[in-house]
Amino acid sequence: MNPSHIELRHLRLLQAVSEAGGLTAAAERLHLTQSAVSHQLKALEDALGLALVERAARPLGLTAAGRRLLALAHSALPQVDAALRDLAKLRDGDAGELRIAVECHTCYDWLMPAMDRYRDVWPGVELDLLGGFQADPIGLLLDKRADLVITSDTAPRPGIVYAPLFGFEMLALLPPDHPLASRKWLLPADFAGHTLITYPVPEDRLDLIRRVLAPAGIKPPRREAQLTVAILQLVASRRGLAALPAWTVAPYIERGYVAARPVGRHGLWAELHVAVRAADAARAYVADFIDTVKRDSFARLPGIRPLVAGTMETNAPAR
C-alpha cells in the first residue's frame, strides 16, 4: 500500500479502535473478525512506518501518529457520509414512509435512540412504530401493513429479504440468594419446578422454551408480565425464574438486584435481523435506516456480537 493512499476504511478502523478501546470490540463494531482488524491495522502501520496504537495500554491507546489520523477521521468521515447520503437523496428522493414492526419486547430501549438519530438526517421520512404483539410480523410486510420488521425469524418467504443486525445472549435470571446462583450455568433440569416469568407471547416465540426446555421435555408453569421491570421485580421477589437479553438486564445485575447465569455451558444465543420487501431493499432511506440501527446498537449495547456480514439476501421460496 502506498502510504499516501489512506483510504476511508483505514480511518473507520482507527476510529473504531479508539472508541471501542480494543481490537475485539472494534471488530464487532466493524462487523469483522479480530484477525482481520489486526491485519488491516498492521498493514497500515507498516505502510506508514509508524505505530498507531499503544498495544500495551488497557484500554488500547493511540500514539501521536494515531491521534493525528483520528483527528482526520473525525473531520472527514462525517463529511463523506453526509455527501453520500445527499447523493442518495438526489437519486432516490428524500421522503418516504417506514412503518416498523418489532417482534422483540426489549428492543424499544435501543431502537428509539437510533430512530432519533435517523430522523436528524432523514427528516422527510415518516417513521411509525406498530404497537402490540404481532403473530406474523413478516405477513405484515407481504400485506403492505408494515415496511420494515425487526425479527429473529428468517424463514424463507417469497419477496422478502433479510439483513443481519446482531447476535445477543439470553441470560437466566434468578434472585441473588437463590441456590442455583452458585452454578456457573443453568441446565434445562434446573428450570423444572420453578415458575417461568415471560412476556405474554406464544411459547414457540420464546427461545428458552423452544430451544432449551421443550426439547428436554420440561414444561414449567408460566406467569406473564407486560413490562421488563415487572419481570425483574417478580424474579427478585422469588416468584420464579426468567430469561432476558443481556443488554436489558445489565444495570440490574451490576447493582445486585437479580443474578444472571448463562443457559448451558456455551450460553443461549439469539439473533436479530431486519426484514423488508425485496422491492424496497435498494431504497436509500431503507438501507440507511438499517445501517443506523446496526451502528447505534454496537455503540450502545453490551455483549452483542456481529452476525455474518454482507448485503441483504433474498430468500427464495422453500422447495
C-alpha positions, 0 to 999 in steps of 0.5 A: 500500500502506498502510504499516501493512499489512506483510504476511508476504511483505514480511518473507520478502523482507527476510529473504531479502535479508539472508541471501542478501546480494543481490537475485539470490540472494534471488530464487532463494531466493524462487523469483522473478525479480530484477525482481520482488524489486526491485519488491516491495522498492521498493514497500515502501520507498516505502510506508514512506518509508524505505530498507531496504537499503544498495544500495551495500554488497557484500554488500547491507546493511540500514539501521536501518529494515531491521534493525528489520523483520528483527528482526520477521521473525525473531520472527514468521515462525517463529511463523506457520509453526509455527501453520500447520503445527499447523493442518495437523496438526489437519486432516490428522493428524500421522503418516504414512509417506514412503518416498523414492526418489532417482534422483540419486547426489549428492543424499544430501549435501543431502537428509539435512540437510533430512530432519533438519530435517523430522523436528524438526517432523514427528516422527510421520512415518516417513521411509525412504530406498530404497537402490540404483539404481532403473530406474523410480523413478516405477513405484515410486510407481504400485506403492505401493513408494515415496511420494515420488521425487526425479527429473529425469524428468517424463514424463507418467504417469497419477496422478502429479504433479510439483513443481519443486525446482531447476535445477543445472549439470553441470560437466566435470571434468578434472585441473588440468594437463590441456590442455583446462583452458585452454578456457573450455568443453568441446565434445562433440569434446573428450570423444572419446578420453578415458575417461568416469568415471560412476556405474554407471547406464544411459547414457540416465540420464546427461545428458552422454551423452544430451544432449551426446555421443550426439547428436554421435555420440561414444561414449567408453569408460566406467569406473564408480565407486560413490562421488563421491570415487572419481570425483574421485580417478580424474579427478585421477589422469588416468584420464579425464574426468567430469561432476558437479553443481556443488554436489558438486564445489565444495570440490574445485575451490576447493582445486585438486584437479580443474578444472571447465569448463562443457559448451558455451558456455551450460553443461549444465543439469539439473533436479530435481523431486519426484514423488508420487501425485496422491492424496497431493499435498494431504497436509500432511506431503507438501507440507511435506516438499517445501517443506523440501527446496526451502528447505534446498537454496537455503540450502545449495547453490551455483549452483542456480537456481529452476525455474518456480514454482507448485503441483504439476501433474498430468500427464495421460496422453500422447495 
